[in-house]
Amino acid sequence: MRIAESELIINDDGSVFHLHIRPEELADTVILVGDPGRVDMVSEYLTDIEFRRQSREFVTVTGKYNGKRLTVLSTGIGTDNIDITMNELDALANIDFSTREVKPEHRTLTILRIGTTGAIQPEIPLGAYIFSHISVGCDGLLNWYADRDSYSILDMEKAFMEHTHWNEHLPHPYFVRASQKLIDLFEDSTVKGVTVAASGFYGPQGRVIRIPLAMPDMIEDFESFRFGEYKITNFEMEGSALAGLAAHLGHEAGTVCCAIAHRYIKSSNPNYKDQVRGLVELALRKLTE
């Protein structure tokens, strides 16, 4: 079936609409970062750089690390940008741009998001690297796609809503597992995470400036939630959409973050760049082993 021009916009130079990269420019392994400036930091470690391109907040570089081809791409903030990123990455991999039809053989991408996060469990220290074994979508994005129940851990979802007395006006949360391949790759060097992806930085993460919260006890309720061996470990803003859409589209994906703030003990580390650099070095080694 041919995909209409209104559904998948291809630029005149053969690149996909928002990311402005062409199919042949995309590596099989992709590192996602939020901050466009972080693309250049990751690129310092690459050789044989093919190009650097920017379109809005989307900055892309493809090069090599330890002889393996990698694409590094910034997404900006939020699950809405992950919706753009994941659909366009999959189109680059699995749509024939000349015919606008799905390719007969599926190409699987390995996609790792490297970010920063706020921990909520007392035993997690600032600077810890947390790999999101499970991402909790409080953003609602996956609910726009068919068969969301096939990708959410429904009994955990139900227990979470009951424990937190989930507000009926908020988006229905979803719980999605990361790629087992990536979980295994990072298991020996990261904290096992169950990560809430929020739809904002302030109210959706329990911060109060001048507007009170719809769920005033949310931080305490999130921290005290238990489901077998699992407990909520941290907040960030993109991982649920990445995990959910990757599961739908057949890609290996996960999120690993450096804890630069601690919501439980109400502390933060504004001088976190060296720790993030250490996480980037770890990720590059793991992805190219």
Buried (B, 14 or more C-beta within 10 A) or exposed (E): EEBEEEEBEBBEEEBBEBBBBBBEBBBBBBBBBBBBEBBBBBBEBBEEEBEBBEBEBBBBBBBBBEEBBBBBBBBBBBBBBBBBBBBBBBBBBBBEBEEBEBEEEEBBBBBBBBBBBBBBBEEBEBBBBBBBBBBBBBBBBBBEEEEBEEBBBEEBBBBBBEBBEBEEEBBBBBBBBBBEEBBEBBEEBBBBBBBBBBBEEEBBBBBEEEEEBEBEEBBEBBBEBEBEEBBBBBBBBBBBBBBBBBBBBEBBBBBBBBBBBBBBEEEBBEEBEEBBBEBBEBBBEBBBE
